[in-house]
Amino acid sequence: MKIRPLSIEGAWEITPQQHGDPRGLFMEWYRFDRLAAAVGHPLRLAQGNLSVSARGVVRGIHFADVPPGQAKYVTCVRGTVVDVIVDIRIGSPTFGQWEAVRLDDVDRRAVYLGEGLGHGFCALTDDATLSYLCSTTYNPAGEHAVHPLDPELAIEWPVETPLLSARDDAAPSLAQAREAGLLPSYETCRSFVEGLRPGGMPYSEGI
C-alpha cells in the first residue's frame, strides 16, 4: 500500500497492492495503522456509506462544520469516477484550489480527506459505486454544500452536462458561502486535527 499526500494539506491518495491469480484477486483496501502513520492520527470509524450514480452525475461539493467535521476515506468499488477535493478553509494557503483523483475498479485507489475539506465526484460510468468510511455520523444541521459549477472554483468536470441534485444545484457559490459564514477556518481545522493526534504519534509525509 502506497500513501502519498496530495497538493491540498489534509488529503491523501492511497494505492493498494493487488495480489491476483486465475481465481481472482485480493488486496487490503484500508489499513488502520498505515493510514494513521501517514495522517498522524487514527481515523475514527462512525459510519459507512455507499452511493450509486449514473454516468454524468456530479455530487458535491459537500462539507461539514468543524468541529467535529467529517473525515472521509473513499474508494470506488464499481465503475469509474473522478473524485475532487476542494480546499474551502478560509486562510489556507490553497484556499479555493482543488485536486482530482481518478478512482476505479481497476487500480482501486482511495482518497482520504480530513476535516474541513470539500468533497465531490463525477461518475464516468453507469452504476459507479463509491464506498465511504466516515469519522462522524450524518448531521443534517451541520452539513453544507458549495455549487460544483461555481466559476470561481472552475472545476474541470469531465462531462458536458453534469447531472446535479436539486440540493446541489441550489447550493451557494464559494463567495456566497463565505459571506454567509458557512466555511470553516484553516486555523480551526488545523487545531482540531492536532487534537486528534495521540501523544508521540509521528507524522509522515507518505508511506
RAJO-V960433 format. One record per backbone hydrogen bond with DSSP energy under -1.0 kcal/mol. NH is the residue of the N-H (numbers start at 1). CO is the residue of the C=O. If there is no record, write none. Layout:
nh:NH co:CO
nh:NH co:CO
//
This chain:
nh:2 co:15
nh:4 co:13
nh:5 co:205
nh:6 co:11
nh:11 co:8
nh:12 co:112
nh:13 co:4
nh:14 co:110
nh:15 co:2
nh:19 co:26
nh:21 co:24
nh:24 co:21
nh:26 co:19
nh:35 co:31
nh:36 co:32
nh:37 co:33
nh:38 co:34
nh:39 co:35
nh:40 co:36
nh:46 co:134
nh:47 co:134
nh:49 co:132
nh:51 co:130
nh:53 co:128
nh:56 co:123
nh:57 co:54
nh:58 co:163
nh:59 co:121
nh:62 co:119
nh:63 co:144
nh:65 co:142
nh:69 co:65
nh:72 co:113
nh:73 co:133
nh:74 co:111
nh:75 co:131
nh:77 co:129
nh:78 co:129
nh:81 co:103
nh:82 co:122
nh:83 co:101
nh:84 co:120
nh:85 co:99
nh:86 co:118
nh:87 co:97
nh:90 co:184
nh:92 co:89
nh:95 co:92
nh:96 co:87
nh:97 co:94
nh:99 co:85
nh:101 co:83
nh:103 co:81
nh:105 co:79
nh:110 co:14
nh:111 co:74
nh:112 co:12
nh:113 co:72
nh:114 co:10
nh:117 co:114
nh:118 co:86
nh:119 co:62
nh:120 co:84
nh:121 co:59
nh:122 co:82
nh:123 co:57
nh:124 co:80
nh:128 co:53
nh:129 co:78
nh:130 co:51
nh:131 co:75
nh:132 co:49
nh:133 co:73
nh:134 co:47
nh:135 co:71
nh:142 co:139
nh:143 co:140
nh:144 co:63
nh:146 co:61
nh:147 co:172
nh:150 co:147
nh:154 co:150
nh:157 co:155
nh:163 co:56
nh:169 co:165
nh:170 co:166
nh:171 co:168
nh:177 co:173
nh:178 co:174
nh:179 co:175
nh:180 co:176
nh:181 co:178
nh:182 co:177
nh:186 co:90
nh:189 co:185
nh:190 co:186
nh:191 co:187
nh:192 co:188
nh:193 co:189
nh:194 co:190
nh:195 co:191
nh:196 co:193
nh:197 co:194
nh:201 co:198
nh:207 co:3
//
